[in-house]
Amino acid sequence: MTEMAITASGLRKAYQDKVVLDGIDLQVPAGTIFSLLGPNGAGKTTMVNVLTTLLKADGGTVSVAGHDIAAETKKVRAAIGVTGQFAAVDELLTGEENLQLMVDLSGVKDGKRVVADLLERFELTESAGKPASTYSGGMRRKLDLAMTLVGNPRIIFLDEPTTGLDPRSRRTMWTIIRGLVADGVTIFLTTQYLEEADQLADRIAVLDQGRFVAQGTADELKRRLPGTHVRLRFATAAELDAAARVLTDGTRDDEALVLRVPGDGSSKSLRALLDRLDEYALSAEEFSVHTPDLDDVFLALTGHATEVVSR
């Protein structure tokens, strides 16, 4: 049986008469990356704050690392790490001093070794003695995450960890996150970058107006939308004409010698399509399967497109 790092049933949170989380059910298996998407104001940060015991839920039950967040708050906090939207480093301290501060606060044994290991792991050793105020945005983010790892938490909440980073720094963070999961850490990730969720997440949930409007893998969410098609490119106009007569539901592009045929992206439907061409002795020069991306999914599910970025 798969161990669950986070479970929630009927989770509710409201601010006066505004319901922010409206009966959320959630299961996050240990050692996976779960990504929460939603437009601004959907309740993503509120959910993180509830799951990390910073806010009390108004209803439902939640278990994190096997502990009830209401009855076993201290045990939950001992098992998790949290990195917020903005790097929580002390800019007057050096990188090494920031890490040492976390070691002192958490009472970790062999603190000097822990600090040295984290500096090396996050490629911060050379800049360890420099004030954090001199660090780039990517370096601050790495230091922030390194500080979160003091105490070796098995569940880490990352609330928009790459916001504002350049593409190279963002991909460096992705590599670090994948490395954590390879070591058995569970990641709960909120992000405004659809590509980030697509690249990293084992499962994705889309939150809108306090409810999950969809859950699944990135591929499962994409397949929910119409628009998946097979793109066939032919060598000659005559072959394109012949294929269009056989595959009458296709849409042709005469200039590119391409026929786009609707499908569900499954191997079964693709095999049937190719068998149909073979039946009439037709052969495409190239074929590829195209599916809607997460941007399409997000827009279709929430009616919003501008708050979440697909770059």
N, C-alpha and C positions, 0 to 999 in steps of 0.2 A: 504494500500500500504506500502511495506517495506521501511523503511528509509535507505538511502544509506550513509554510513560514508565516503566512498571514491569512486569517479568515474573518469574514464579517457577515453578519446576517441582520437584515432589517436596519442597517445603520442610518440614523437620522440626526440632523443638526439644523437648527433654525436660529435666526437672529430676529427676535420679536416675531413679526408675521411673515418674514421672508424665509422660506424653506430652502436651504442650501444643499443638503443631502437628504434625499427623499426615499428611504428604504433601500439602501445599497446592499447587495449581496456580492461577496468577493471571495475568491480563493487564489492564493499565490503559492505554487509549489516551491519548496526549498531549492536553492541553487539555480534559480531562473531569473530572467529580467522581465518584469511586468511594467508596461508603460501606460500611463494615464494621459489621454489627450482630451482637450476641451477648449472651447473659446474662452477668452478672458471673462472672469466672473462666473464660470461654470461651477466652481467649488473645488478645484484641484488642490489648491493650497490648504483649504479648510480640511479636506480629507487627510492630507499629510499631517496636519496639526493634530487631528483627532487620533490617527493611528500611532503617532509618536508621543501621545499623552500630553501634548501642549494645550489641547482643548478637550473638554468633556463632551461626550456625545449626549444627545437628548433621548436617544432610544436605540434599541438593537444591542447586539452583542458583538464584541471584537476580540480576537485572540491574536497576539503577536509573539512569535517565538514560543508558542505553547502557553502563554500567560494572558490572563484576562486583563485588558488595559485599565479597567476600573478598579479591580480588586488587587491586582499585582503590579501596580505602576512602577515600583522600583525595579522589579525583575525585568519588566519590559525595557526600561531605560538602560539597564545593564547589558542588554542583548543587542541594542541597535546603535546605529550611527546616523547622523543627519547632516546633510549639506544643503543649505538654503539657496535662494536665488542669488544672493550676493555673498561673496567670499567673506567669511567671518574671521579675518586675520587681523592681528594688531600690527598696524603699519609702522609703529615705533620700534617694534621688536624685530630681530633678525628671523630668518626662516627657522633656524635651529632653536632660537628662544621661543618661538611660537609653539613648536612641537614639544619642547621641554615643559612649557606651561601646561599643555594638555596632559603630559605624563604626570606632572606633579598633582594636578587636579584629580586625575583618575586613580592615582596610587598604583600605577603599573610597576611591576618589578623589573629590574635590569633596564631602567629607563634610558641610559646612555646608548645601549645596544639598540633599543627600539627606535630611538631618534635617528641613529646612524643608518639603520636598515631602511627606514622610511625615506630619508633623504636620498639614499641611493636608488631605491625603487622608483621614486618619482623624478629622478635625474635632477635633483636640486642640491647635490653635494657642493658643487662649485660656487653656488650662490648662497650657501647656508649661512655665511657670516655677514651677509648684506641685509640692510633693513628691508622689510617687506614692501615698504613704500616705493622701492626701486624696481620691484618685480613687474613684469608685464601681466596683462590680464590672464593669459594662459598659465603663467607661473603661479599667480595668486590662487587660481582655481586648483591647481595641482597641490599647492600647500594646504589649501582648505580641505581637500579630500584626504590628504595625508594625515591631517589633524583628526579627521573623523575616524581614521583607522586605528588610532591609539586605543588600546583596549581590545583590539581584534573583534569588532562586532560581526555577527553572522548575518545581520540584516541591515542594509543601508538604504536610507531614503534620500534620493537625489531630486531636489526640486529645481528644475530648469538649470542643470549644472553647467551648460555650455552657452547660456545666453550672453551675447555680446562678444563671444570669442571669434577669432578669424577661423576660416575653414581648416587650416593646418592644426591649430590648437584644439579645435573641436575633434578632429580625428585622433589626435594624441589622447584626448580624454576617452574616446571610444575604445582605444586599445587598452587603456588602464581598466576601464569598466569590464571589458571582456576578460581581462586577466583575473579580476576579482571573482567573477562568476566561475572561472575555471578552477579557482581555489575553493569553491563551494559556497561563496557568499550569495545571498539573495539581494537583488536590486529592485527597489520600487522607484520608478523613474517618471517624473512629469517633465514634459518638454514642449516647446513651441515649434520644434523642428520636426516636420513629418518624416523627413529623410532619416533623422536620428532614430525615431521609433521603428521605422522600416528596417534599418540596419541592425539594431540592437535587440529589440524586444522579442521574447518568446511568445508573449501574449500581449494584446493591446485592448484597452477599454476606452470607449469614447463617452465622456460625461457631458451632458447638456441639460440645463435647467434642473439640476439635482438628481438626475437619473442616468443610469447607463443605457445608452441607446444602441450600443453594440459591444460585443466582446468576441475575441477570437485572435488567431494569428493574423499577420499582415495579409497573407495570401487569402485566408478565409474572408476577411473583410472586403478585399478587392473583388472577390468572386460574387459578392452580394449584389454588385451593380451590373446592369446590362452594359454592353460595350466591349466585352472580351471578344476578340476576333483573331482569325488566322490571316496573316499577310502572305500572299503568294505572289512572287515576281516571276514573270515568264520571259523567255528569250525573244519572242517575236509577237507582233500584234496579232498574227493569225492564231497563235497558241492562246493568247489572252481571249480572243473572240470565242474560241472553241471551249475554253474553260468557263467563260461567262454563260454559255448556252447550257452547260451541264450543271453549274452551281448557280442557280437562278436567284438565290437570295444574297449573292455577293454584290459588293459595290466596287466599280472599276475606276482605275486611274490610268487613262490611256497614255498619258505622257510618261509615267513611270513604269508602264506595263505591269501594273499591280492590280490584283483582285483581293478585296478584303471580305472575308466570309465570317459571319457571326458564329460564335461557339462558346462553350463554357470553359475552355482551357484544359479540359481533362484529356488524358491519353486516349480514352475510348473514343471521344468525338474526333480527335485529331486523326486517329487510325482510320475511322470511317471516312473522313474527308479524303485522305490520301488514297484509300482503296477506291473511292469513287473516281478520282482522277485516273488511277491505274486501269480501271475498268474501260475507260475511253482512250487508253494509250496516251494520256497526257502527263507531262512532267514539268514541275516548276523548277526554275533555276535556284530559287531560294524560298524558304518559308520560315516564318517566325510567329510566335504567339504573343499577342499584345493584350494586356489587361489594364483596367483602370488603376491609377495610382492612389496613394492614400489621400492626396489632395482632393481627388474626385469623391472618395468615400466620405471624407470629412464634410465637404460641401453638401453632399446628398443627405447626410444624417443630421446635420445641425443647421444648415442654411447659412453658415458662416464660412468665409474663406480667407478673410484678411488677417485674423488674429493669430493663425497658426501658419508657420512658414514652411514652404516645401523646398527650400534650397539646402 
